[in-house]
């Protein structure tokens, strides 16, 4: 029996987050694309904020109440991983922990990026130097990447050992091969989804228009000119 597990907003969030983070990460070290890095970073942060709120009042399986994160659940999951004694309709225990860590890490990474930008451009004065903020932002981005890697390994393991459940396919279709109740969206969920789809794109637009800090670029130019004069 097929059951509707992942509603459309959850699936859209999943793919937008993947696209947004991947693009922001790749552009992070490219000075000529700083605006796009800011924009995609802000986009990811906004997506995550909406997802965290959705986890508080969203439908079954997307709601954090449905995440079996307890220690007993983790132990049971590990012991029965290669058997068919337990099927999880939504996130399994390990996936639940990884997903929560991805959301929290992504949120903190976005905040650190905002603080870094504000400090570099003298918009904020929080008493933390740019170097520390920059290193923290980089560490959080790499941690985010590692967690995504663990998430992907979990998907591969599920395909190999629990392929009949259809977890991988459910990322696209929303349906799993299990017998339980279907996830449903109420009117409030549908209204919320509208904001979820509009606000992050608007924030992307605003972040793209932020002025880029040219301090580093100017320093490089001045250094080059200095060495040219030295050669003369």
C-alpha positions in Angstrom: 0.0 0.0 0.0 1.2 3.5 -0.9 0.9 6.2 1.7 1.3 10.0 1.2 4.2 11.0 3.5 5.9 14.1 2.3 3.7 16.9 1.3 4.6 19.2 -1.6 6.0 22.1 0.6 8.4 19.7 2.4 9.6 18.3 -1.0 10.0 21.8 -2.5 12.0 22.9 0.6 14.2 19.9 0.3 15.3 20.6 -3.3 15.5 24.4 -2.9 17.7 23.9 0.2 20.0 21.6 -1.8 20.3 24.0 -4.7 20.7 27.0 -2.5 23.4 25.6 -0.2 25.3 24.0 -3.0 25.4 27.2 -5.0 26.3 29.4 -2.0 29.1 27.0 -1.0 30.6 26.9 -4.4 30.6 30.7 -4.7 31.9 31.3 -1.2 35.5 31.7 -2.3 34.9 33.5 -5.6 35.3 37.3 -5.1 33.6 38.1 -8.4 30.4 36.4 -7.2 30.1 37.7 -3.7 26.6 39.1 -4.4 25.3 35.7 -5.5 27.0 34.1 -2.4 25.2 36.6 -0.2 21.9 36.1 -2.0 21.9 32.3 -1.9 23.1 32.3 1.7 20.2 34.6 2.7 17.9 32.4 0.7 19.0 29.3 2.5 18.6 31.0 5.9 15.1 32.1 5.1 14.1 28.7 3.9 15.4 27.1 7.1 13.5 29.6 9.3 10.3 28.8 7.6 11.0 25.0 7.8 11.7 25.3 11.6 8.4 26.9 12.1 6.7 24.4 9.8 8.2 21.7 12.1 6.2 23.2 15.0 2.7 23.2 13.4 3.1 21.3 10.1 1.4 18.1 9.1 2.3 14.6 10.3 5.8 13.4 9.4 7.0 16.9 8.7 6.2 17.9 12.3 9.1 17.6 14.8 6.7 15.7 17.2 7.0 12.9 14.7 10.8 12.8 14.8 11.9 9.8 16.9 15.1 11.3 18.3 15.1 9.6 21.7 18.0 7.4 22.8 15.8 4.3 22.9 14.7 4.9 19.4 18.3 5.2 18.2 19.3 2.0 19.9 16.3 0.1 18.5 17.0 1.5 15.0 20.6 0.3 15.1 19.7 -3.1 16.3 17.0 -3.7 13.7 18.6 -1.8 10.8 19.1 -5.0 8.7 15.8 -6.5 9.6 12.2 -5.7 8.6 10.8 -5.6 12.1 10.4 -1.8 12.1 9.3 0.6 9.3 9.3 4.3 9.9 6.8 6.2 7.9 8.5 9.5 8.2 12.2 10.1 9.2 13.9 7.2 11.0 15.7 8.0 14.3 19.1 8.6 12.8 17.7 10.7 9.9 15.7 12.7 12.4 18.8 13.7 14.3 20.7 14.5 11.1 17.9 16.6 9.7 17.6 18.6 12.9 21.4 19.2 13.0 21.3 20.3 9.3 18.5 22.8 10.1 20.3 24.2 13.2 23.7 24.3 11.6 22.3 26.0 8.5 20.5 28.6 10.6 23.6 29.4 12.6 25.7 29.5 9.5 23.3 32.0 7.9 23.4 34.1 11.1 27.2 34.0 11.1 27.3 35.1 7.5 25.0 38.0 8.3 27.2 39.1 11.2 30.3 38.8 9.1 28.9 40.9 6.4 27.6 43.5 8.9 31.0 43.7 10.6 33.0 43.9 7.4 30.9 46.7 6.1 30.8 48.6 9.5 27.0 48.1 9.7 27.2 46.1 12.9 29.4 46.5 16.0 29.1 43.3 18.0 32.6 43.2 19.5 33.7 40.2 17.5 36.5 40.5 15.0 36.1 39.7 11.4 38.7 36.9 11.4 36.8 34.9 14.0 33.5 35.4 12.3 35.0 34.4 9.0 36.5 31.2 10.3 33.3 30.4 12.2 31.2 30.9 9.1 33.6 28.6 7.1 33.6 25.9 9.8 29.8 25.9 10.0 29.5 25.7 6.2 31.8 22.7 6.1 29.9 21.1 9.0 26.7 21.6 7.0 28.4 19.9 4.0 29.4 17.0 6.2 25.9 16.5 7.5 24.5 16.5 4.0 27.1 13.9 3.2 25.8 11.7 6.1 22.3 12.3 4.9 23.2 11.1 1.4 24.9 8.0 2.9 21.7 7.3 4.8 19.8 7.4 1.5 22.2 5.0 -0.1 21.9 2.6 2.8 18.2 2.8 2.6 18.2 2.0 -1.1 20.5 -1.0 -0.5 18.8 -2.5 2.6 15.2 -1.1 2.6 14.6 -0.3 -1.0 11.1 -1.8 -1.1 9.9 1.0 1.3 10.5 3.5 -1.5 12.1 6.2 0.7 14.3 7.5 -2.2 11.4 7.7 -4.5 9.3 9.5 -1.9 11.7 12.5 -2.2 10.2 13.1 -5.6 6.6 11.6 -5.3 5.8 12.0 -1.6 4.7 8.4 -1.4 6.2 5.5 0.5 5.3 1.8 0.3 3.9 1.5 3.8 0.5 1.3 5.4 -0.3 4.2 7.7 -2.3 7.4 7.6 -1.7 10.0 4.8 -0.3 13.4 5.5 -2.7 16.2 4.9 -2.4 20.0 4.7 -5.1 22.2 6.3 -6.0 25.7 5.1 -3.5 27.3 7.5 -0.7 25.1 6.1 -1.6 26.2 2.5 -1.6 29.9 3.4 1.7 29.4 5.2 3.2 27.7 2.2 2.5 30.8 0.0 4.7 32.9 2.3 7.3 30.1 2.4 7.6 30.3 -1.4 7.6 34.1 -1.7 9.6 35.5 1.2 12.9 33.5 0.6 13.0 34.6 -3.0 12.3 38.2 -2.0 15.2 38.0 0.6 17.4 36.6 -2.2 16.6 39.7 -4.3 17.4 42.1 -1.4 20.6 40.3 -0.5 21.8 40.3 -4.1 21.6 44.1 -4.1 23.8 44.5 -1.0 27.0 46.5 -1.6 30.1 44.3 -1.8 33.0 45.0 0.5 35.9 46.0 -1.8 38.4 46.4 1.0 40.3 43.2 0.2 40.2 43.9 -3.5 41.6 47.4 -3.0 44.4 46.0 -0.7 45.4 43.6 -3.5 45.5 46.5 -6.0 47.6 48.6 -3.7 50.0 45.7 -3.0 50.4 45.1 -6.7 51.1 48.7 -7.4 53.7 48.7 -4.6 55.6 45.8 -6.0 55.5 47.3 -9.5 57.1 50.5 -8.1 59.7 48.4 -6.3 60.6 46.6 -9.5 61.1 50.0 -11.2 
